[in-house]
Amino acid sequence: MIHVVNTAEDYFAVLSPGPVCYISGPITGVEDYWERFADAENMLAENSLIPINPAGAFPEGLPYEWYMKIDLRIVDECDALCFLDGYEISDGAAREAKRAVRNRKEYWAFTLEQLKLAEMLRSLPDTFEDSPEGEKQEKDVSAQKEKIKNQIALKGADLEVWITKVNPPKTELQKQNDKVKKVLRSYLYCQRQIDAACDEITKLDSRRKRITIQYREVHGGGGSDYTEAVIDNITGLEESIVAMMKQLQSERAKVQFWIDSLEDYRERNVLTMCYINGMKFEDIAEKLNYNHDHVRRLHGRGISKLREVFADEIAKM
C-alpha cells in the first residue's frame, strides 16, 4: 500500500522515523542517470532518510530482468519510494510501484521535486520584524509559501494518478481469479505451518538439552522443572502437527482435484509445479524448457478455466 505525499506536512512526517527510501526512476536511455541517482541519494541522506540507490550498485552488462528481480526484492524491505523526473515513462519505476502497492506493508511515496520544494519551504523565515517593512515581507513570504504548498500538492496528485494508472483497480474477474489462487495455495500454506511447527520443536529440544547440561554443571541434577515444561510444549506442538497433517492431506486432495479438472496437460503441469511443488515461474520454465512468458500464459489460462469450472464454489467464498 502506498501513501502519496500531498502536503508539506506529509513530507515532514516521512522524515520523522528516518525510513529506508528506495530511489526509483528511468535508467535505460538516460545518459546521466548515474549522476541523477547519486544527487538524489545525497539529498535524501541530508534529509535524514536512508537512501537505497539501485543505479551503479551492480556491474553493467547483466540482463535487464536480473536487475529487476533484485530491485523488486529490495523494494520489499524499504519504507518509502522517491521517484525521479521521468518516472512516468519508466517501465522499471512502474514495476517497482506495482510491487509496493501489492505488498501488505505501507510505503510513503514522493518525487524528488517535492523534496526540493519542501526544502525551499523549510528555508523560508517564520518570524519578521515588527515594522511596515516586516509586515510586507511577511505577506510576500506567506504568498510564496502558499505557492510552494500548491506545487507540492500538484506533484503529489500527478504521482497519485500515475500510480493508479499502473495499478488499476481489480476487475470482478481478477477478484475471482484471486479466490481460485487462494484455494490452490491452501496446501502450501498448510505445509508451511507444519514446517514452522517442526522448526519450533527442534529449537525447543535443542534449548532443553543446552539448559540441562548447564544446570548439571552448575547445580547437579537435571533441571527437571524446566525440562518438563519444554517437553509439554513439544508434546503440544506434536499433537497440533498430527491435526495439521490430516488437514494437509485434505487440502492436497482438494487442490489436486481442481488441477486435475483441466484438460490441457501443460496447464496441469504448470499449476501442479506451482501449487503442489511450490516452484516459482522461473524454475518451472527451466524444468519444462519453456520461456518465462509462456509459463505465465499457461498459468493464467489454467486459472481462468478453473474460475469457470468452479464458479458456484467461488461464489460462496
RAZIPE-V856878 format. One record per helix or strand. SS is the DSSP state (hx for helix, st for strand). FROM is the first residue (numbers start at 1). TO is the last residue. Records with the same first field share a line. If there is no record, write none. Layout:
SS = FROM-TO + FROM-TO
This chain:
st = 2-4 + 20-24 + 50-53 + 80-83 + 107-111
hx = 8-16 + 33-46 + 64-77 + 87-89 + 91-102 + 112-123 + 132-166 + 172-219 + 224-260 + 265-275 + 281-288 + 292-309 + 311-315
